């Protein structure tokens, strides 16, 4: 990645509706606001928008689904790990949701920016900058379970293809699955995300 020092006139920050300016190359936890995250994620489409329904299936709704799958798999999981699951894709409020094949094309630069942003977000909300490997694996497993559901219910994948790519159906209760896999409006996704954040974030 070309450093800002070599391109002094290049803007590397984004202005948020809160008024914060988040530097993508050197993000400060002090410039991270949960309202900005919720607003942005509610307006970023999963699967590049290639999903059924009257609305996009947003990253905000996806993160809520992942946290629900984590609770299903680990009913007694610590609230901080639930918060980490809710925030696992939070950097996408500024860098968007790139599908996995495109991340492979971009290589390490994208991942480096994503990791710096996630560390700043974690620090802002009282989480370790880097999670322990075990909880990272558990969140990733819940993420894959959510992806299986989204792929088969919304994105047109066959069950066999989704199983090969994402693993197994996590087996959520029918009412939970119906709620979390019916695409919401951006306003509803933002509201539900903020409500869940307040429920799991440290006081």
Secondary structure by P-SEA (a helix, b strand, c coil): cccccccccccccccccccccccccccccccccaaaaaaaaaacccccccccccccccaaaaaaaaaaaaaaacccccaaaaaaaaaccccccccccccaaaaaaaccaaaaaaaaaaaaaaaaacccccccaaaaaaaaaaaaaaaaaaaaacccccaaaaaacccccccccaaaaaaaaccccaaaaaaaaaaaaaacccc
